[in-house]
Amino acid sequence: MSATVKCPTCGKAVAWTEAEKYRPFCSERCKLIDLGEWASGSYAIPAESNPKEHENSQDEF
Ligand SMILES: [Zn+2]
C-alpha cells in the first residue's frame, strides 16, 4: 500500500514513503519555497518609516 500526496508548491504527486524526505513536498526546493512564502507572505514590514528622511526633505523646502 502506498499513498500519494500532492506537493503544495508545484502540485506534483509525491509518494508518501520513507524515501521521500521532503514529503509532502516533492523536493527540498519546493519545501524551501513554501517556507519562504510563509515567512514573507502576509506580514509586510513597512519599509518607508524613516523619519529622518522626512525631516531632511522639509529642511530643503
Ligand atoms: Zn514540488
PDB file of the backbone (N, CA, C, O) and the ligand in Angstrom, with CONECT records:
HET     ZN  A 101       1
ATOM      1  N   MET A   1       0.849  -1.202   0.000  1.00  0.00           N
ATOM      2  CA  MET A   1       0.000   0.000   0.000  1.00  0.00           C
ATOM      3  C   MET A   1       0.881   1.246   0.000  1.00  0.00           C
ATOM      4  O   MET A   1       1.762   1.407   0.845  1.00  0.00           O
ATOM      5  N   SER A   2       0.622   2.114  -0.959  1.00  0.00           N
ATOM      6  CA  SER A   2       1.349   3.378  -0.943  1.00  0.00           C
ATOM      7  C   SER A   2       0.405   4.509  -1.308  1.00  0.00           C
ATOM      8  O   SER A   2      -0.331   4.445  -2.293  1.00  0.00           O
ATOM      9  N   ALA A   3       0.448   5.520  -0.504  1.00  0.00           N
ATOM     10  CA  ALA A   3      -0.395   6.685  -0.763  1.00  0.00           C
ATOM     11  C   ALA A   3       0.438   7.779  -1.415  1.00  0.00           C
ATOM     12  O   ALA A   3       1.659   7.833  -1.265  1.00  0.00           O
ATOM     13  N   THR A   4      -0.232   8.619  -2.118  1.00  0.00           N
ATOM     14  CA  THR A   4       0.465   9.770  -2.677  1.00  0.00           C
ATOM     15  C   THR A   4      -0.209  11.051  -2.221  1.00  0.00           C
ATOM     16  O   THR A   4      -1.414  11.093  -1.974  1.00  0.00           O
ATOM     17  N   VAL A   5       0.588  12.076  -2.119  1.00  0.00           N
ATOM     18  CA  VAL A   5       0.060  13.403  -1.805  1.00  0.00           C
ATOM     19  C   VAL A   5       0.521  14.354  -2.902  1.00  0.00           C
ATOM     20  O   VAL A   5       1.413  14.036  -3.689  1.00  0.00           O
ATOM     21  N   LYS A   6      -0.089  15.498  -2.936  1.00  0.00           N
ATOM     22  CA  LYS A   6       0.345  16.489  -3.920  1.00  0.00           C
ATOM     23  C   LYS A   6       1.251  17.512  -3.262  1.00  0.00           C
ATOM     24  O   LYS A   6       0.957  18.042  -2.190  1.00  0.00           O
ATOM     25  N   CYS A   7       2.344  17.767  -3.926  1.00  0.00           N
ATOM     26  CA  CYS A   7       3.268  18.790  -3.443  1.00  0.00           C
ATOM     27  C   CYS A   7       2.539  20.133  -3.359  1.00  0.00           C
ATOM     28  O   CYS A   7       2.006  20.610  -4.361  1.00  0.00           O
ATOM     29  N   PRO A   8       2.513  20.748  -2.166  1.00  0.00           N
ATOM     30  CA  PRO A   8       1.790  22.020  -2.004  1.00  0.00           C
ATOM     31  C   PRO A   8       2.343  23.138  -2.876  1.00  0.00           C
ATOM     32  O   PRO A   8       1.631  24.095  -3.183  1.00  0.00           O
ATOM     33  N   THR A   9       3.585  23.029  -3.271  1.00  0.00           N
ATOM     34  CA  THR A   9       4.207  24.098  -4.048  1.00  0.00           C
ATOM     35  C   THR A   9       3.930  23.963  -5.537  1.00  0.00           C
ATOM     36  O   THR A   9       3.514  24.925  -6.182  1.00  0.00           O
ATOM     37  N   CYS A  10       4.160  22.768  -6.090  1.00  0.00           N
ATOM     38  CA  CYS A  10       4.041  22.634  -7.544  1.00  0.00           C
ATOM     39  C   CYS A  10       2.938  21.674  -7.963  1.00  0.00           C
ATOM     40  O   CYS A  10       2.637  21.573  -9.153  1.00  0.00           O
ATOM     41  N   GLY A  11       2.327  20.965  -7.015  1.00  0.00           N
ATOM     42  CA  GLY A  11       1.207  20.106  -7.338  1.00  0.00           C
ATOM     43  C   GLY A  11       1.571  18.729  -7.861  1.00  0.00           C
ATOM     44  O   GLY A  11       0.693  17.954  -8.238  1.00  0.00           O
ATOM     45  N   LYS A  12       2.856  18.420  -7.885  1.00  0.00           N
ATOM     46  CA  LYS A  12       3.311  17.129  -8.358  1.00  0.00           C
ATOM     47  C   LYS A  12       2.960  16.044  -7.344  1.00  0.00           C
ATOM     48  O   LYS A  12       2.980  16.275  -6.136  1.00  0.00           O
ATOM     49  N   ALA A  13       2.637  14.856  -7.858  1.00  0.00           N
ATOM     50  CA  ALA A  13       2.310  13.741  -6.977  1.00  0.00           C
ATOM     51  C   ALA A  13       3.572  13.221  -6.286  1.00  0.00           C
ATOM     52  O   ALA A  13       4.592  12.967  -6.927  1.00  0.00           O
ATOM     53  N   VAL A  14       3.478  13.070  -4.978  1.00  0.00           N
ATOM     54  CA  VAL A  14       4.619  12.604  -4.196  1.00  0.00           C
ATOM     55  C   VAL A  14       4.206  11.354  -3.426  1.00  0.00           C
ATOM     56  O   VAL A  14       3.187  11.356  -2.735  1.00  0.00           O
ATOM     57  N   ALA A  15       4.986  10.298  -3.542  1.00  0.00           N
ATOM     58  CA  ALA A  15       4.687   9.071  -2.815  1.00  0.00           C
ATOM     59  C   ALA A  15       4.939   9.286  -1.323  1.00  0.00           C
ATOM     60  O   ALA A  15       5.985   9.798  -0.924  1.00  0.00           O
ATOM     61  N   TRP A  16       3.976   8.892  -0.520  1.00  0.00           N
ATOM     62  CA  TRP A  16       4.110   9.069   0.933  1.00  0.00           C
ATOM     63  C   TRP A  16       4.889   7.890   1.500  1.00  0.00           C
ATOM     64  O   TRP A  16       4.318   6.962   2.072  1.00  0.00           O
ATOM     65  N   THR A  17       6.187   7.948   1.331  1.00  0.00           N
ATOM     66  CA  THR A  17       7.041   6.861   1.802  1.00  0.00           C
ATOM     67  C   THR A  17       8.235   7.429   2.557  1.00  0.00           C
ATOM     68  O   THR A  17       8.515   8.627   2.507  1.00  0.00           O
ATOM     69  N   GLU A  18       8.921   6.549   3.249  1.00  0.00           N
ATOM     70  CA  GLU A  18      10.111   6.955   3.990  1.00  0.00           C
ATOM     71  C   GLU A  18      11.165   7.555   3.070  1.00  0.00           C
ATOM     72  O   GLU A  18      11.967   8.395   3.477  1.00  0.00           O
ATOM     73  N   ALA A  19      11.144   7.099   1.811  1.00  0.00           N
ATOM     74  CA  ALA A  19      12.153   7.555   0.861  1.00  0.00           C
ATOM     75  C   ALA A  19      11.985   9.032   0.512  1.00  0.00           C
ATOM     76  O   ALA A  19      12.944   9.710   0.143  1.00  0.00           O
ATOM     77  N   GLU A  20      10.754   9.515   0.634  1.00  0.00           N
ATOM     78  CA  GLU A  20      10.514  10.919   0.294  1.00  0.00           C
ATOM     79  C   GLU A  20      10.772  11.785   1.524  1.00  0.00           C
ATOM     80  O   GLU A  20       9.895  11.990   2.364  1.00  0.00           O
ATOM     81  N   LYS A  21      11.970  12.272   1.600  1.00  0.00           N
ATOM     82  CA  LYS A  21      12.396  13.011   2.793  1.00  0.00           C
ATOM     83  C   LYS A  21      11.631  14.310   2.970  1.00  0.00           C
ATOM     84  O   LYS A  21      11.428  14.776   4.091  1.00  0.00           O
ATOM     85  N   TYR A  22      11.211  14.884   1.862  1.00  0.00           N
ATOM     86  CA  TYR A  22      10.648  16.235   1.921  1.00  0.00           C
ATOM     87  C   TYR A  22       9.132  16.234   1.825  1.00  0.00           C
ATOM     88  O   TYR A  22       8.518  17.292   1.685  1.00  0.00           O
ATOM     89  N   ARG A  23       8.513  15.039   1.900  1.00  0.00           N
ATOM     90  CA  ARG A  23       7.064  14.985   1.803  1.00  0.00           C
ATOM     91  C   ARG A  23       6.414  15.904   2.843  1.00  0.00           C
ATOM     92  O   ARG A  23       6.970  16.008   3.936  1.00  0.00           O
ATOM     93  N   PRO A  24       5.329  16.552   2.606  1.00  0.00           N
ATOM     94  CA  PRO A  24       4.525  16.403   1.386  1.00  0.00           C
ATOM     95  C   PRO A  24       5.088  17.129   0.168  1.00  0.00           C
ATOM     96  O   PRO A  24       4.421  17.191  -0.865  1.00  0.00           O
ATOM     97  N   PHE A  25       6.284  17.673   0.262  1.00  0.00           N
ATOM     98  CA  PHE A  25       6.865  18.355  -0.891  1.00  0.00           C
ATOM     99  C   PHE A  25       7.623  17.352  -1.742  1.00  0.00           C
ATOM    100  O   PHE A  25       8.089  16.325  -1.249  1.00  0.00           O
ATOM    101  N   CYS A  26       7.743  17.668  -3.048  1.00  0.00           N
ATOM    102  CA  CYS A  26       8.403  16.733  -3.946  1.00  0.00           C
ATOM    103  C   CYS A  26       9.915  16.871  -3.847  1.00  0.00           C
ATOM    104  O   CYS A  26      10.644  15.957  -4.232  1.00  0.00           O
ATOM    105  N   SER A  27      10.390  17.983  -3.345  1.00  0.00           N
ATOM    106  CA  SER A  27      11.827  18.202  -3.293  1.00  0.00           C
ATOM    107  C   SER A  27      12.152  19.240  -2.228  1.00  0.00           C
ATOM    108  O   SER A  27      11.273  19.935  -1.720  1.00  0.00           O
ATOM    109  N   GLU A  28      13.429  19.325  -1.909  1.00  0.00           N
ATOM    110  CA  GLU A  28      13.849  20.310  -0.913  1.00  0.00           C
ATOM    111  C   GLU A  28      13.531  21.720  -1.395  1.00  0.00           C
ATOM    112  O   GLU A  28      13.157  22.599  -0.619  1.00  0.00           O
ATOM    113  N   ARG A  29      13.692  21.904  -2.694  1.00  0.00           N
ATOM    114  CA  ARG A  29      13.449  23.223  -3.270  1.00  0.00           C
ATOM    115  C   ARG A  29      12.007  23.683  -3.025  1.00  0.00           C
ATOM    116  O   ARG A  29      11.763  24.810  -2.594  1.00  0.00           O
ATOM    117  N   CYS A  30      11.063  22.784  -3.308  1.00  0.00           N
ATOM    118  CA  CYS A  30       9.662  23.141  -3.109  1.00  0.00           C
ATOM    119  C   CYS A  30       9.375  23.412  -1.632  1.00  0.00           C
ATOM    120  O   CYS A  30       8.568  24.279  -1.298  1.00  0.00           O
ATOM    121  N   LYS A  31      10.032  22.676  -0.765  1.00  0.00           N
ATOM    122  CA  LYS A  31       9.839  22.898   0.663  1.00  0.00           C
ATOM    123  C   LYS A  31      10.329  24.284   1.061  1.00  0.00           C
ATOM    124  O   LYS A  31       9.659  25.000   1.805  1.00  0.00           O
ATOM    125  N   LEU A  32      11.482  24.648   0.569  1.00  0.00           N
ATOM    126  CA  LEU A  32      12.054  25.946   0.902  1.00  0.00           C
ATOM    127  C   LEU A  32      11.210  27.081   0.334  1.00  0.00           C
ATOM    128  O   LEU A  32      11.024  28.112   0.979  1.00  0.00           O
ATOM    129  N   ILE A  33      10.708  26.882  -0.865  1.00  0.00           N
ATOM    130  CA  ILE A  33       9.844  27.898  -1.464  1.00  0.00           C
ATOM    131  C   ILE A  33       8.627  28.121  -0.586  1.00  0.00           C
ATOM    132  O   ILE A  33       8.242  29.257  -0.313  1.00  0.00           O
ATOM    133  N   ASP A  34       8.022  27.015  -0.143  1.00  0.00           N
ATOM    134  CA  ASP A  34       6.831  27.125   0.677  1.00  0.00           C
ATOM    135  C   ASP A  34       7.137  27.818   1.999  1.00  0.00           C
ATOM    136  O   ASP A  34       6.376  28.681   2.436  1.00  0.00           O
ATOM    137  N   LEU A  35       8.226  27.455   2.627  1.00  0.00           N
ATOM    138  CA  LEU A  35       8.596  28.083   3.892  1.00  0.00           C
ATOM    139  C   LEU A  35       8.895  29.561   3.699  1.00  0.00           C
ATOM    140  O   LEU A  35       8.551  30.387   4.545  1.00  0.00           O
ATOM    141  N   GLY A  36       9.528  29.887   2.596  1.00  0.00           N
ATOM    142  CA  GLY A  36       9.837  31.273   2.311  1.00  0.00           C
ATOM    143  C   GLY A  36       8.596  32.112   2.164  1.00  0.00           C
ATOM    144  O   GLY A  36       8.544  33.249   2.633  1.00  0.00           O
ATOM    145  N   GLU A  37       7.588  31.551   1.510  1.00  0.00           N
ATOM    146  CA  GLU A  37       6.351  32.295   1.348  1.00  0.00           C
ATOM    147  C   GLU A  37       5.640  32.480   2.670  1.00  0.00           C
ATOM    148  O   GLU A  37       4.979  33.493   2.896  1.00  0.00           O
ATOM    149  N   TRP A  38       5.777  31.505   3.534  1.00  0.00           N
ATOM    150  CA  TRP A  38       5.207  31.622   4.863  1.00  0.00           C
ATOM    151  C   TRP A  38       5.838  32.786   5.610  1.00  0.00           C
ATOM    152  O   TRP A  38       5.147  33.586   6.239  1.00  0.00           O
ATOM    153  N   ALA A  39       7.153  32.869   5.531  1.00  0.00           N
ATOM    154  CA  ALA A  39       7.879  33.861   6.322  1.00  0.00           C
ATOM    155  C   ALA A  39       7.638  35.271   5.811  1.00  0.00           C
ATOM    156  O   ALA A  39       7.508  36.202   6.606  1.00  0.00           O
ATOM    157  N   SER A  40       7.577  35.441   4.499  1.00  0.00           N
ATOM    158  CA  SER A  40       7.496  36.789   3.951  1.00  0.00           C
ATOM    159  C   SER A  40       6.126  37.090   3.353  1.00  0.00           C
ATOM    160  O   SER A  40       5.940  38.119   2.705  1.00  0.00           O
ATOM    161  N   GLY A  41       5.176  36.200   3.569  1.00  0.00           N
ATOM    162  CA  GLY A  41       3.881  36.328   2.924  1.00  0.00           C
ATOM    163  C   GLY A  41       3.047  37.508   3.369  1.00  0.00           C
ATOM    164  O   GLY A  41       3.213  38.608   2.844  1.00  0.00           O
ATOM    165  N   SER A  42       2.148  37.308   4.330  1.00  0.00           N
ATOM    166  CA  SER A  42       1.163  38.348   4.635  1.00  0.00           C
ATOM    167  C   SER A  42       1.714  39.414   5.577  1.00  0.00           C
ATOM    168  O   SER A  42       1.111  40.474   5.742  1.00  0.00           O
ATOM    169  N   TYR A  43       2.847  39.135   6.184  1.00  0.00           N
ATOM    170  CA  TYR A  43       3.381  40.129   7.101  1.00  0.00           C
ATOM    171  C   TYR A  43       4.323  41.082   6.375  1.00  0.00           C
ATOM    172  O   TYR A  43       5.529  40.846   6.307  1.00  0.00           O
ATOM    173  N   ALA A  44       3.780  42.126   5.849  1.00  0.00           N
ATOM    174  CA  ALA A  44       4.590  43.101   5.141  1.00  0.00           C
ATOM    175  C   ALA A  44       5.151  44.114   6.131  1.00  0.00           C
ATOM    176  O   ALA A  44       4.410  44.757   6.874  1.00  0.00           O
ATOM    177  N   ILE A  45       6.437  44.239   6.127  1.00  0.00           N
ATOM    178  CA  ILE A  45       7.079  45.198   7.026  1.00  0.00           C
ATOM    179  C   ILE A  45       7.099  46.576   6.350  1.00  0.00           C
ATOM    180  O   ILE A  45       7.598  46.698   5.231  1.00  0.00           O
ATOM    181  N   PRO A  46       6.575  47.596   6.997  1.00  0.00           N
ATOM    182  CA  PRO A  46       6.610  48.942   6.398  1.00  0.00           C
ATOM    183  C   PRO A  46       8.042  49.401   6.196  1.00  0.00           C
ATOM    184  O   PRO A  46       8.785  49.611   7.155  1.00  0.00           O
ATOM    185  N   ALA A  47       8.413  49.552   4.948  1.00  0.00           N
ATOM    186  CA  ALA A  47       9.804  49.842   4.625  1.00  0.00           C
ATOM    187  C   ALA A  47      10.099  51.334   4.672  1.00  0.00           C
ATOM    188  O   ALA A  47      11.246  51.740   4.855  1.00  0.00           O
ATOM    189  N   GLU A  48       9.067  52.146   4.506  1.00  0.00           N
ATOM    190  CA  GLU A  48       9.312  53.582   4.394  1.00  0.00           C
ATOM    191  C   GLU A  48       8.948  54.325   5.672  1.00  0.00           C
ATOM    192  O   GLU A  48       8.232  55.327   5.643  1.00  0.00           O
ATOM    193  N   SER A  49       9.455  53.815   6.799  1.00  0.00           N
ATOM    194  CA  SER A  49       9.250  54.548   8.038  1.00  0.00           C
ATOM    195  C   SER A  49      10.592  55.123   8.480  1.00  0.00           C
ATOM    196  O   SER A  49      11.193  54.648   9.444  1.00  0.00           O
ATOM    197  N   ASN A  50      11.045  56.122   7.788  1.00  0.00           N
ATOM    198  CA  ASN A  50      12.322  56.749   8.085  1.00  0.00           C
ATOM    199  C   ASN A  50      12.098  58.233   8.360  1.00  0.00           C
ATOM    200  O   ASN A  50      12.116  59.048   7.438  1.00  0.00           O
ATOM    201  N   PRO A  51      11.887  58.584   9.634  1.00  0.00           N
ATOM    202  CA  PRO A  51      11.550  59.970   9.989  1.00  0.00           C
ATOM    203  C   PRO A  51      12.646  60.961   9.610  1.00  0.00           C
ATOM    204  O   PRO A  51      12.359  62.117   9.299  1.00  0.00           O
ATOM    205  N   LYS A  52      13.890  60.516   9.635  1.00  0.00           N
ATOM    206  CA  LYS A  52      14.987  61.431   9.304  1.00  0.00           C
ATOM    207  C   LYS A  52      14.872  61.936   7.869  1.00  0.00           C
ATOM    208  O   LYS A  52      15.134  63.103   7.574  1.00  0.00           O
ATOM    209  N   GLU A  53      14.473  61.023   6.987  1.00  0.00           N
ATOM    210  CA  GLU A  53      14.364  61.425   5.597  1.00  0.00           C
ATOM    211  C   GLU A  53      13.301  62.512   5.433  1.00  0.00           C
ATOM    212  O   GLU A  53      13.452  63.431   4.628  1.00  0.00           O
ATOM    213  N   HIS A  54      12.231  62.386   6.209  1.00  0.00           N
ATOM    214  CA  HIS A  54      11.173  63.397   6.130  1.00  0.00           C
ATOM    215  C   HIS A  54      11.692  64.751   6.607  1.00  0.00           C
ATOM    216  O   HIS A  54      11.413  65.782   5.995  1.00  0.00           O
ATOM    217  N   GLU A  55      12.439  64.739   7.693  1.00  0.00           N
ATOM    218  CA  GLU A  55      12.983  65.999   8.218  1.00  0.00           C
ATOM    219  C   GLU A  55      13.869  66.680   7.186  1.00  0.00           C
ATOM    220  O   GLU A  55      13.776  67.887   6.964  1.00  0.00           O
ATOM    221  N   ASN A  56      14.718  65.894   6.567  1.00  0.00           N
ATOM    222  CA  ASN A  56      15.630  66.454   5.570  1.00  0.00           C
ATOM    223  C   ASN A  56      14.891  67.105   4.421  1.00  0.00           C
ATOM    224  O   ASN A  56      15.244  68.203   3.990  1.00  0.00           O
ATOM    225  N   SER A  57      13.874  66.438   3.927  1.00  0.00           N
ATOM    226  CA  SER A  57      13.176  66.994   2.783  1.00  0.00           C
ATOM    227  C   SER A  57      12.431  68.272   3.177  1.00  0.00           C
ATOM    228  O   SER A  57      12.257  69.171   2.355  1.00  0.00           O
ATOM    229  N   GLN A  58      11.998  68.347   4.419  1.00  0.00           N
ATOM    230  CA  GLN A  58      11.318  69.574   4.866  1.00  0.00           C
ATOM    231  C   GLN A  58      12.300  70.726   4.983  1.00  0.00           C
ATOM    232  O   GLN A  58      11.961  71.870   4.680  1.00  0.00           O
ATOM    233  N   ASP A  59      13.511  70.430   5.421  1.00  0.00           N
ATOM    234  CA  ASP A  59      14.531  71.479   5.511  1.00  0.00           C
ATOM    235  C   ASP A  59      14.818  72.101   4.164  1.00  0.00           C
ATOM    236  O   ASP A  59      15.000  73.313   4.041  1.00  0.00           O
ATOM    237  N   GLU A  60      14.855  71.255   3.165  1.00  0.00           N
ATOM    238  CA  GLU A  60      15.182  71.759   1.843  1.00  0.00           C
ATOM    239  C   GLU A  60      14.071  72.641   1.293  1.00  0.00           C
ATOM    240  O   GLU A  60      14.314  73.518   0.464  1.00  0.00           O
ATOM    241  N   PHE A  61      12.859  72.405   1.759  1.00  0.00           N
ATOM    242  CA  PHE A  61      11.772  73.266   1.309  1.00  0.00           C
ATOM    243  C   PHE A  61      11.853  74.603   2.055  1.00  0.00           C
ATOM    244  O   PHE A  61      11.027  75.487   1.829  1.00  0.00           O
TER     245      PHE A  61
HETATM  246 ZN    ZN A 101       7.067  20.338  -5.797  1.00  0.00          ZN2+
END
